């Protein structure tokens, strides 16, 4: 069966409106493209709205409507303005991909009070209040799909990533709580957790060939992720296909979360 009870295809997002936060670069653009190709109209956000104009044109070239709005997830007033403007522009909101985030990679002993606040305020507090603002528009319509972006650090710890891991672990717990809170309103809330993907934040690591080889040894499928590895997952969680899935963390990580997988030494 490939049609829902309403006649909508299980992966068809035609007529849906999706907000994707943090779309000036990287995986945020991957998520937005995937949703647009599935039929959704897009609200794109960044702290600098002008930086989105080229990407907005790309989405429009796919035949979708797109609106670029400024958003600073550390500013509650900015969150409220963005979501209100998104609803005004399109008339309704159906999907939120809570992607905006940051990281500061340091040994735990060197993390400052300001580092901690910047990471947690952006990744965790910001995600909650964007979700809250979106849910207030979704609840009266009895429908919504909220996708919080986590990480393999939502379920595993890594040196040098203490506040980041705390924020992503918090996203997993937040997802479960909101799923329980808003399920009765027809809103599903899930966490999409990528493994090791090259992004602007971590690209310096991938310039070290030895490090990439070591990382690949630990991944069962023997390679880091590519952006297109995430496309079907975000569409699944945004569409009718996931109507009975909520409060879950979907790890798209090549299997690294199964444990440290290393090649065994050769025996004679």
C-alpha positions as CSV (number, residue, x, y, z in Angstrom):
1,X,0.0,0.0,0.0
2,X,1.6,3.3,-1.1
3,X,-1.2,5.7,-0.4
4,X,-2.4,7.0,2.9
5,X,-6.0,6.9,4.0
6,X,-6.3,10.5,2.9
7,X,-5.1,9.7,-0.6
8,X,-1.7,11.4,-0.1
9,X,1.3,9.4,-1.1
10,X,3.3,8.2,1.9
11,X,6.3,10.3,0.9
12,X,4.5,13.1,-0.9
13,X,4.9,16.5,0.7
14,X,2.9,18.5,-1.8
15,X,1.1,21.4,-0.2
16,X,3.1,21.1,3.0
17,X,5.1,24.0,4.4
18,X,8.4,23.2,6.1
19,X,10.6,25.5,8.2
20,X,14.3,24.4,8.2
21,X,16.5,26.4,10.5
22,X,20.1,27.0,9.8
23,X,20.0,26.8,6.0
24,X,22.9,29.1,5.1
25,X,25.1,26.0,4.5
26,X,25.8,22.4,5.2
27,X,23.2,19.8,6.2
28,X,20.5,22.4,6.6
29,X,20.5,22.8,2.9
30,X,20.6,19.1,2.4
31,X,17.4,18.8,4.4
32,X,15.7,21.7,2.7
33,X,16.5,20.3,-0.8
34,X,15.2,16.9,0.1
35,X,11.9,18.3,1.4
36,X,11.5,20.5,-1.6
37,X,12.0,17.6,-4.0
38,X,9.3,15.7,-2.1
39,X,6.9,18.6,-2.8
40,X,7.2,20.9,0.2
41,X,7.3,24.7,0.2
42,X,10.2,26.1,2.3
43,X,10.9,28.6,5.0
44,X,14.7,29.1,5.1
45,X,16.4,30.7,8.1
46,X,19.8,32.2,9.0
47,X,21.1,34.9,11.3
48,X,21.9,36.7,8.1
49,X,18.9,36.7,5.8
50,X,20.9,38.0,2.8
51,X,23.1,34.9,2.9
52,X,20.0,32.8,1.9
53,X,19.1,34.5,-1.4
54,X,21.1,32.2,-3.7
55,X,19.7,29.1,-1.9
56,X,16.2,30.5,-2.0
57,X,16.5,30.8,-5.8
58,X,17.7,27.2,-6.0
59,X,14.6,26.0,-4.1
60,X,12.3,28.1,-6.3
61,X,14.0,26.6,-9.4
62,X,12.6,23.3,-8.1
63,X,9.1,24.7,-8.5
64,X,8.6,25.4,-4.9
65,X,7.7,28.5,-3.0
66,X,10.4,29.7,-0.6
67,X,10.8,32.5,1.9
68,X,14.0,33.5,3.6
69,X,13.8,34.8,7.2
70,X,16.3,36.0,9.7
71,X,16.5,33.9,12.9
72,X,18.8,34.0,15.9
73,X,17.8,30.9,18.1
74,X,19.5,32.5,21.1
75,X,17.0,35.4,21.0
76,X,13.4,34.5,22.0
77,X,11.9,37.5,20.2
78,X,13.7,36.5,17.0
79,X,12.2,33.1,17.2
80,X,8.7,34.4,17.7
81,X,9.1,36.9,14.8
82,X,10.4,34.2,12.4
83,X,7.6,31.7,13.1
84,X,4.9,34.4,12.9
85,X,6.3,35.7,9.6
86,X,6.5,32.1,8.3
87,X,2.8,31.6,9.1
88,X,1.9,35.0,7.6
89,X,3.8,34.1,4.4
90,X,2.2,30.7,3.8
91,X,-0.9,30.6,5.9
92,X,0.0,27.5,7.8
93,X,3.0,25.4,9.1
94,X,3.3,21.7,8.8
95,X,6.9,20.7,9.3
96,X,9.8,21.9,11.4
97,X,13.4,20.7,11.0
98,X,15.2,22.1,14.0
99,X,18.7,22.1,12.5
100,X,20.4,25.4,13.7
101,X,23.3,24.5,15.9
102,X,26.9,25.2,16.8
103,X,29.9,23.5,18.3
104,X,33.2,24.5,20.0
105,X,35.6,21.7,20.1
106,X,37.9,21.8,23.2
107,X,39.2,19.5,25.9
108,X,36.8,19.5,28.7
109,X,39.4,21.1,31.0
110,X,39.5,24.2,28.7
111,X,35.7,24.7,28.2
112,X,34.7,28.2,29.5
113,X,31.4,29.3,31.0
114,X,30.8,31.3,27.8
115,X,31.5,28.2,25.6
116,X,29.0,26.1,27.6
117,X,26.3,28.8,27.4
118,X,26.8,29.4,23.6
119,X,26.4,25.7,22.8
120,X,23.6,24.8,25.1
121,X,21.6,28.0,24.4
122,X,21.9,27.4,20.7
123,X,21.5,23.7,20.4
124,X,19.1,22.9,23.2
125,X,17.3,25.9,24.5
126,X,16.9,27.3,21.0
127,X,15.5,24.1,19.6
128,X,12.9,23.9,22.4
129,X,11.6,27.4,21.9
130,X,11.5,27.1,18.0
131,X,9.5,23.9,18.5
132,X,7.2,25.5,21.0
133,X,6.5,28.5,18.7
134,X,5.8,26.1,15.7
135,X,3.6,23.8,17.8
136,X,1.4,26.7,18.9
137,X,0.5,27.0,15.2
138,X,0.3,23.3,14.5
139,X,-2.0,22.4,17.5
140,X,-5.1,24.2,16.3
141,X,-4.8,22.4,12.9
142,X,-4.3,19.0,14.6
143,X,-1.2,18.2,12.5
144,X,2.5,18.6,12.6
145,X,5.9,17.0,12.1
146,X,8.8,18.2,14.2
147,X,12.2,16.8,13.5
148,X,14.9,17.8,15.9
149,X,18.4,17.3,14.6
150,X,20.6,15.4,17.0
151,X,23.9,13.5,16.5
152,X,25.6,10.3,17.3
153,X,26.7,12.2,20.3
154,X,23.0,12.0,21.4
155,X,23.8,8.4,22.4
156,X,27.6,8.2,22.7
157,X,30.3,10.3,24.3
158,X,33.5,11.6,22.7
159,X,36.4,13.5,24.1
160,X,36.5,17.2,23.3
161,X,32.7,17.4,22.8
162,X,31.4,17.6,26.4
163,X,29.0,20.6,26.0
164,X,28.1,19.6,22.5
165,X,27.3,16.0,23.6
166,X,25.3,17.3,26.5
167,X,23.2,19.5,24.2
168,X,22.6,16.6,21.8
169,X,21.8,14.1,24.5
170,X,19.3,16.8,25.8
171,X,17.8,16.9,22.3
172,X,17.1,13.2,22.5
173,X,15.4,13.5,25.9
174,X,13.5,16.7,24.7
175,X,12.2,14.8,21.7
176,X,10.7,12.1,23.9
177,X,9.0,14.6,26.2
178,X,7.5,16.7,23.4
179,X,6.3,13.6,21.6
180,X,4.4,12.6,24.7
181,X,3.1,16.2,25.2
182,X,1.9,16.9,21.7
183,X,0.9,13.5,20.3
184,X,-2.7,14.0,21.2
185,X,-2.7,17.1,18.9
186,X,-1.6,15.1,15.9
187,X,2.0,16.2,16.1
188,X,4.9,13.7,15.9
189,X,8.3,14.7,17.3
190,X,11.4,12.7,16.3
191,X,15.2,13.1,16.4
192,X,17.2,12.6,13.3
193,X,20.8,11.9,14.5
194,X,23.6,11.9,11.9
195,X,26.8,10.2,12.5
196,X,30.1,11.5,11.2
197,X,29.5,13.8,8.3
198,X,31.8,16.4,6.9
199,X,30.5,19.9,7.6
200,X,31.8,23.4,7.8
201,X,32.2,23.0,11.6
202,X,34.4,19.9,11.4
203,X,36.0,20.1,7.9
204,X,39.5,20.5,9.3
205,X,39.3,17.0,10.8
206,X,38.6,15.5,7.3
207,X,41.8,17.1,5.9
208,X,43.7,14.6,8.0
209,X,43.8,11.4,5.9
210,X,45.0,9.2,8.9
211,X,42.2,10.5,11.0
212,X,39.6,9.7,8.3
213,X,41.1,6.2,7.9
214,X,40.9,5.6,11.7
215,X,37.3,6.9,11.7
216,X,36.3,4.6,8.8
217,X,37.7,1.6,10.7
218,X,35.2,2.3,13.4
219,X,32.2,2.6,11.1
220,X,30.7,-0.8,10.1
221,X,30.0,0.4,6.5
222,X,33.6,1.7,6.4
223,X,33.1,5.3,5.3
224,X,31.9,8.6,6.8
225,X,28.4,9.8,5.8
226,X,27.5,11.7,2.6
227,X,24.8,14.4,2.6
228,X,22.6,12.3,0.4
229,X,22.6,9.6,3.0
230,X,20.2,11.8,5.0
231,X,17.7,12.8,2.4
232,X,15.3,9.8,2.6
233,X,15.4,9.9,6.4
234,X,14.3,13.5,6.7
235,X,11.5,12.9,4.1
236,X,10.3,9.8,6.0
237,X,10.1,11.7,9.2
238,X,8.3,14.7,7.6
239,X,5.7,12.7,5.6
240,X,2.7,10.5,6.1
241,X,5.1,7.5,6.1
242,X,6.0,8.1,9.7
243,X,2.5,8.8,11.1
244,X,2.9,6.2,13.8
245,X,6.5,7.0,14.7
246,X,7.1,9.5,17.4
247,X,9.6,10.1,20.3
248,X,12.2,8.2,18.4
249,X,15.9,8.8,17.6
250,X,16.8,7.7,14.1
251,X,20.5,7.3,13.9
252,X,21.9,7.6,10.3
253,X,25.5,6.8,11.2
254,X,26.8,3.9,9.2
255,X,26.5,1.8,12.4
256,X,29.2,3.5,14.5
257,X,26.8,3.7,17.4
258,X,26.9,-0.1,17.6
259,X,30.3,0.3,19.3
260,X,34.0,0.7,18.5
261,X,34.6,-1.5,15.5
262,X,38.2,-2.0,14.5
263,X,40.0,-4.4,12.3
264,X,41.4,-7.5,14.1
265,X,45.2,-7.9,13.9
266,X,46.3,-10.5,11.4
267,X,47.4,-13.8,12.8
268,X,50.1,-16.0,11.4
